């Protein structure tokens, strides 16, 4: 990063994060504290109102904002396409906000840059996997967002698809919503489940009759939405060997529970981690005779039994 870029990034960091110590800034920009001191002095000489408090760090004078930023073609394109994608992926309220943001960004672009951005927009299409207009989904997104913003507990019926008997069940839950996650076009709610007394991830398309209660909660300090890691409760290891001919399709349609894929002379060895065997039965059955379960033995027997039942159900009358 050259000095000009670093000075701009330094102002943006102070503007967004508030007071920062010299050592923290040095670590963020991978430079020395001496360099940060010189940068702060350069900003002050350029008229940026930097406030220095001994032992506490640097901050910007309240009310100071950078003048309008200029965007490159790629930057403006990504912002506008991102706004367009969010407009099609959220409920009506955020859809309007995303559209308004896009209009404002486009309005400040020079005419030549605007033409280039429009040309790129017309050349790239980003289609959401699932449309946001499934019955009741928009209203539910609003309800969950309201519960997150007001820090209020939500009550809902939740359908668990996978149980040990494979039949699924519904149960009324109360949970404290911490955040929302969209993965593969599916919305999830990350919340502290009162029943399980732990943080859980709920698929919103399995939620019904959601209501926001008057009961308030405090989100744990330091909580931050990140890409979910593999659930520690998924302690059942499944290994399956797929025929080499279908390996490309297995990689393309990989299960959420896959943790490793390895090419072997005999085929593609896939390792999965699940909470219960029923979570993976349907995916394995979808590959028919092109997959062989190596472990655990109980899952191999279960698939054999499912195969027997399939044969019986499809015999000629």
VOLOTOR-300797 format. One record per residue (C-alpha): x, y, z. Coordinates in steps of 0.2 Angstrom, whole numbers, m for minus. Example, Ala and Ser with C-alpha at 12.3 -4.5 7.8 and 13.67 -1.06 7.14 Angstrom:
% VOLOTOR-300797
<kolza east="62" north="m22" up="39"/>
<kolza east="68" north="m5" up="36"/>
END
This chain:
% VOLOTOR-300797
<kolza east="0" north="0" up="0"/>
<kolza east="7" north="17" up="m5"/>
<kolza east="7" north="32" up="7"/>
<kolza east="m8" north="41" up="m2"/>
<kolza east="m19" north="25" up="m1"/>
<kolza east="m13" north="22" up="17"/>
<kolza east="m18" north="40" up="22"/>
<kolza east="m35" north="38" up="15"/>
<kolza east="m37" north="21" up="23"/>
<kolza east="m31" north="29" up="40"/>
<kolza east="m45" north="42" up="39"/>
<kolza east="m58" north="30" up="35"/>
<kolza east="m52" north="19" up="49"/>
<kolza east="m53" north="33" up="62"/>
<kolza east="m70" north="38" up="55"/>
<kolza east="m78" north="21" up="56"/>
<kolza east="m69" north="14" up="72"/>
<kolza east="m67" north="29" up="83"/>
<kolza east="m52" north="32" up="94"/>
<kolza east="m37" north="21" up="89"/>
<kolza east="m20" north="19" up="97"/>
<kolza east="m4" north="21" up="87"/>
<kolza east="1" north="3" up="90"/>
<kolza east="m16" north="m4" up="84"/>
<kolza east="m15" north="7" up="68"/>
<kolza east="3" north="1" up="65"/>
<kolza east="m3" north="m17" up="66"/>
<kolza east="m18" north="m14" up="55"/>
<kolza east="m7" north="m7" up="41"/>
<kolza east="8" north="m18" up="44"/>
<kolza east="19" north="m3" up="47"/>
<kolza east="29" north="5" up="62"/>
<kolza east="22" north="17" up="75"/>
<kolza east="35" north="30" up="69"/>
<kolza east="26" north="29" up="51"/>
<kolza east="9" north="31" up="59"/>
<kolza east="16" north="46" up="69"/>
<kolza east="22" north="54" up="52"/>
<kolza east="5" north="50" up="44"/>
<kolza east="m5" north="58" up="57"/>
<kolza east="6" north="74" up="56"/>
<kolza east="3" north="74" up="37"/>
<kolza east="m15" north="72" up="39"/>
<kolza east="m16" north="87" up="52"/>
<kolza east="m5" north="98" up="40"/>
<kolza east="m18" north="94" up="26"/>
<kolza east="m32" north="100" up="37"/>
<kolza east="m39" north="84" up="43"/>
<kolza east="m45" north="88" up="61"/>
<kolza east="m36" north="73" up="71"/>
<kolza east="m37" north="74" up="90"/>
<kolza east="m23" north="66" up="99"/>
<kolza east="m25" north="61" up="118"/>
<kolza east="m9" north="55" up="127"/>
<kolza east="m11" north="37" up="131"/>
<kolza east="m28" north="35" up="123"/>
<kolza east="m24" north="37" up="104"/>
<kolza east="m31" north="47" up="90"/>
<kolza east="m49" north="51" up="84"/>
<kolza east="m57" north="63" up="72"/>
<kolza east="m66" north="79" up="77"/>
<kolza east="m85" north="75" up="79"/>
<kolza east="m95" north="79" up="63"/>
<kolza east="m80" north="78" up="51"/>
<kolza east="m83" north="68" up="35"/>
<kolza east="m73" north="65" up="20"/>
<kolza east="m79" north="74" up="4"/>
<kolza east="m88" north="63" up="m9"/>
<kolza east="m77" north="48" up="m15"/>
<kolza east="m73" north="44" up="m33"/>
<kolza east="m75" north="27" up="m39"/>
<kolza east="m66" north="17" up="m52"/>
<kolza east="m77" north="8" up="m65"/>
<kolza east="m75" north="m9" up="m56"/>
<kolza east="m79" north="m1" up="m39"/>
<kolza east="m95" north="7" up="m45"/>
<kolza east="m100" north="m8" up="m54"/>
<kolza east="m98" north="m19" up="m39"/>
<kolza east="m107" north="m7" up="m28"/>
<kolza east="m122" north="m5" up="m40"/>
<kolza east="m123" north="m24" up="m44"/>
<kolza east="m122" north="m27" up="m25"/>
<kolza east="m136" north="m15" up="m22"/>
<kolza east="m146" north="m23" up="m36"/>
<kolza east="m143" north="m41" up="m29"/>
<kolza east="m149" north="m36" up="m11"/>
<kolza east="m164" north="m27" up="m18"/>
<kolza east="m169" north="m44" up="m26"/>
<kolza east="m164" north="m54" up="m10"/>
<kolza east="m172" north="m44" up="4"/>
<kolza east="m190" north="m39" up="9"/>
<kolza east="m199" north="m24" up="3"/>
<kolza east="m191" north="m12" up="16"/>
<kolza east="m173" north="m16" up="12"/>
<kolza east="m177" north="m18" up="m6"/>
<kolza east="m182" north="0" up="m7"/>
<kolza east="m166" north="5" up="3"/>
<kolza east="m155" north="m5" up="m9"/>
<kolza east="m163" north="3" up="m24"/>
<kolza east="m162" north="21" up="m17"/>
<kolza east="m143" north="18" up="m13"/>
<kolza east="m140" north="12" up="m31"/>
<kolza east="m149" north="28" up="m38"/>
<kolza east="m138" north="39" up="m27"/>
<kolza east="m122" north="30" up="m32"/>
<kolza east="m126" north="31" up="m50"/>
<kolza east="m131" north="50" up="m49"/>
<kolza east="m114" north="55" up="m43"/>
<kolza east="m104" north="46" up="m57"/>
<kolza east="m97" north="56" up="m71"/>
<kolza east="m106" north="53" up="m88"/>
<kolza east="m92" north="43" up="m96"/>
<kolza east="m90" north="32" up="m80"/>
<kolza east="m109" north="30" up="m79"/>
<kolza east="m109" north="23" up="m97"/>
<kolza east="m95" north="11" up="m93"/>
<kolza east="m104" north="5" up="m78"/>
<kolza east="m120" north="2" up="m87"/>
<kolza east="m112" north="m7" up="m100"/>
<kolza east="m104" north="m19" up="m88"/>
<kolza east="m120" north="m21" up="m79"/>
<kolza east="m129" north="m26" up="m95"/>
<kolza east="m115" north="m39" up="m97"/>
<kolza east="m116" north="m48" up="m80"/>
<kolza east="m130" north="m56" up="m72"/>
<kolza east="m131" north="m62" up="m54"/>
<kolza east="m147" north="m73" up="m51"/>
<kolza east="m152" north="m77" up="m33"/>
<kolza east="m154" north="m96" up="m30"/>
<kolza east="m171" north="m93" up="m22"/>
<kolza east="m183" north="m79" up="m25"/>
<kolza east="m188" north="m69" up="m9"/>
<kolza east="m206" north="m70" up="m13"/>
<kolza east="m210" north="m87" up="m5"/>
<kolza east="m226" north="m86" up="5"/>
<kolza east="m223" north="m77" up="21"/>
<kolza east="m205" north="m76" up="19"/>
<kolza east="m204" north="m57" up="17"/>
<kolza east="m214" north="m54" up="33"/>
<kolza east="m204" north="m66" up="42"/>
<kolza east="m188" north="m58" up="37"/>
<kolza east="m195" north="m41" up="44"/>
<kolza east="m200" north="m50" up="60"/>
<kolza east="m183" north="m58" up="63"/>
<kolza east="m174" north="m41" up="59"/>
<kolza east="m185" north="m32" up="71"/>
<kolza east="m181" north="m45" up="85"/>
<kolza east="m163" north="m43" up="81"/>
<kolza east="m163" north="m24" up="81"/>
<kolza east="m174" north="m22" up="97"/>
<kolza east="m166" north="m37" up="106"/>
<kolza east="m182" north="m46" up="109"/>
<kolza east="m185" north="m65" up="111"/>
<kolza east="m194" north="m73" up="96"/>
<kolza east="m207" north="m88" up="98"/>
<kolza east="m210" north="m100" up="84"/>
<kolza east="m214" north="m117" up="78"/>
<kolza east="m199" north="m126" up="71"/>
<kolza east="m199" north="m141" up="60"/>
<kolza east="m184" north="m153" up="62"/>
<kolza east="m182" north="m163" up="46"/>
<kolza east="m170" north="m175" up="52"/>
<kolza east="m173" north="m186" up="68"/>
<kolza east="m167" north="m203" up="72"/>
<kolza east="m183" north="m211" up="65"/>
<kolza east="m182" north="m200" up="49"/>
<kolza east="m199" north="m193" up="51"/>
<kolza east="m196" north="m176" up="58"/>
<kolza east="m206" north="m167" up="71"/>
<kolza east="m212" north="m149" up="76"/>
<kolza east="m209" north="m140" up="92"/>
<kolza east="m212" north="m123" up="99"/>
<kolza east="m196" north="m114" up="102"/>
<kolza east="m191" north="m98" up="110"/>
<kolza east="m175" north="m90" up="105"/>
<kolza east="m165" north="m74" up="106"/>
<kolza east="m160" north="m69" up="88"/>
<kolza east="m142" north="m63" up="87"/>
<kolza east="m141" north="m62" up="68"/>
<kolza east="m146" north="m68" up="51"/>
<kolza east="m137" north="m78" up="38"/>
<kolza east="m140" north="m81" up="19"/>
<kolza east="m131" north="m97" up="12"/>
<kolza east="m135" north="m104" up="m4"/>
<kolza east="m151" north="m94" up="m6"/>
<kolza east="m158" north="m100" up="11"/>
<kolza east="m160" north="m88" up="26"/>
<kolza east="m155" north="m94" up="43"/>
<kolza east="m157" north="m86" up="60"/>
<kolza east="m143" north="m87" up="72"/>
<kolza east="m150" north="m87" up="90"/>
<kolza east="m149" north="m93" up="108"/>
<kolza east="m161" north="m107" up="110"/>
<kolza east="m170" north="m107" up="127"/>
<kolza east="m174" north="m126" up="125"/>
<kolza east="m156" north="m131" up="121"/>
<kolza east="m148" north="m117" up="131"/>
<kolza east="m135" north="m114" up="118"/>
<kolza east="m133" north="m105" up="101"/>
<kolza east="m142" north="m113" up="87"/>
<kolza east="m144" north="m110" up="68"/>
<kolza east="m163" north="m111" up="62"/>
<kolza east="m168" north="m112" up="44"/>
<kolza east="m181" north="m99" up="41"/>
<kolza east="m191" north="m110" up="29"/>
<kolza east="m194" north="m122" up="43"/>
<kolza east="m200" north="m109" up="54"/>
<kolza east="m219" north="m105" up="56"/>
<kolza east="m230" north="m94" up="67"/>
<kolza east="m215" north="m83" up="72"/>
<kolza east="m219" north="m69" up="84"/>
<kolza east="m208" north="m56" up="93"/>
<kolza east="m211" north="m56" up="112"/>
<kolza east="m209" north="m42" up="124"/>
<kolza east="m195" north="m52" up="133"/>
<kolza east="m179" north="m43" up="130"/>
<kolza east="m161" north="m51" up="130"/>
<kolza east="m143" north="m45" up="129"/>
<kolza east="m132" north="m51" up="115"/>
<kolza east="m115" north="m58" up="121"/>
<kolza east="m101" north="m45" up="121"/>
<kolza east="m90" north="m48" up="106"/>
<kolza east="m103" north="m58" up="96"/>
<kolza east="m100" north="m56" up="77"/>
<kolza east="m108" north="m64" up="62"/>
<kolza east="m95" north="m74" up="53"/>
<kolza east="m96" north="m89" up="41"/>
<kolza east="m102" north="m104" up="52"/>
<kolza east="m89" north="m117" up="56"/>
<kolza east="m93" north="m135" up="57"/>
<kolza east="m104" north="m139" up="72"/>
<kolza east="m94" north="m147" up="86"/>
<kolza east="m109" north="m158" up="89"/>
<kolza east="m107" north="m166" up="72"/>
<kolza east="m97" north="m180" up="80"/>
<kolza east="m102" north="m195" up="68"/>
<kolza east="m89" north="m197" up="55"/>
<kolza east="m95" north="m205" up="38"/>
<kolza east="m84" north="m210" up="24"/>
<kolza east="m90" north="m215" up="7"/>
<kolza east="m82" north="m221" up="m9"/>
<kolza east="m89" north="m214" up="m25"/>
<kolza east="m86" north="m221" up="m42"/>
<kolza east="m73" north="m211" up="m52"/>
<kolza east="m85" north="m208" up="m66"/>
<kolza east="m97" north="m198" up="m56"/>
<kolza east="m84" north="m189" up="m45"/>
<kolza east="m86" north="m172" up="m55"/>
<kolza east="m105" north="m172" up="m51"/>
<kolza east="m102" north="m177" up="m33"/>
<kolza east="m91" north="m162" up="m31"/>
<kolza east="m104" north="m151" up="m40"/>
<kolza east="m118" north="m157" up="m29"/>
<kolza east="m108" north="m159" up="m13"/>
<kolza east="m118" north="m160" up="3"/>
<kolza east="m117" north="m147" up="17"/>
<kolza east="m110" north="m160" up="29"/>
<kolza east="m94" north="m164" up="18"/>
<kolza east="m78" north="m159" up="26"/>
<kolza east="m65" north="m167" up="14"/>
<kolza east="m64" north="m175" up="m3"/>
<kolza east="m49" north="m185" up="m9"/>
<kolza east="m46" north="m193" up="m26"/>
<kolza east="m41" north="m212" up="m24"/>
<kolza east="m37" north="m225" up="m37"/>
<kolza east="m53" north="m233" up="m32"/>
<kolza east="m63" north="m217" up="m34"/>
<kolza east="m68" north="m202" up="m24"/>
<kolza east="m67" north="m204" up="m5"/>
<kolza east="m78" north="m192" up="4"/>
<kolza east="m78" north="m188" up="22"/>
<kolza east="m93" north="m181" up="31"/>
<kolza east="m97" north="m176" up="49"/>
<kolza east="m115" north="m177" up="55"/>
<kolza east="m125" north="m176" up="71"/>
<kolza east="m136" north="m191" up="66"/>
<kolza east="m135" north="m203" up="51"/>
<kolza east="m153" north="m198" up="45"/>
<kolza east="m145" north="m181" up="40"/>
<kolza east="m136" north="m189" up="26"/>
<kolza east="m146" north="m204" up="21"/>
<kolza east="m156" north="m196" up="7"/>
<kolza east="m140" north="m188" up="m1"/>
<kolza east="m131" north="m205" up="m2"/>
<kolza east="m146" north="m214" up="m9"/>
<kolza east="m147" north="m201" up="m23"/>
<kolza east="m131" north="m208" up="m30"/>
<kolza east="m139" north="m226" up="m31"/>
<kolza east="m126" north="m240" up="m34"/>
<kolza east="m112" north="m228" up="m38"/>
<kolza east="m108" north="m225" up="m19"/>
<kolza east="m102" north="m237" up="m6"/>
<kolza east="m102" north="m232" up="13"/>
<kolza east="m86" north="m238" up="21"/>
<kolza east="m91" north="m232" up="39"/>
<kolza east="m100" north="m233" up="50"/>
<kolza east="m107" north="m250" up="49"/>
<kolza east="m123" north="m245" up="55"/>
<kolza east="m126" north="m233" up="41"/>
<kolza east="m121" north="m246" up="28"/>
<kolza east="m134" north="m257" up="35"/>
<kolza east="m147" north="m243" up="36"/>
<kolza east="m144" north="m240" up="17"/>
<kolza east="m146" north="m258" up="13"/>
<kolza east="m163" north="m258" up="22"/>
<kolza east="m168" north="m243" up="13"/>
<kolza east="m164" north="m251" up="m3"/>
<kolza east="m174" north="m267" up="1"/>
<kolza east="m189" north="m256" up="5"/>
<kolza east="m187" north="m247" up="m11"/>
<kolza east="m187" north="m263" up="m21"/>
<kolza east="m203" north="m269" up="m11"/>
<kolza east="m212" north="m253" up="m14"/>
<kolza east="m208" north="m254" up="m33"/>
<kolza east="m212" north="m272" up="m37"/>
<kolza east="m225" north="m275" up="m51"/>
<kolza east="m242" north="m278" up="m44"/>
END
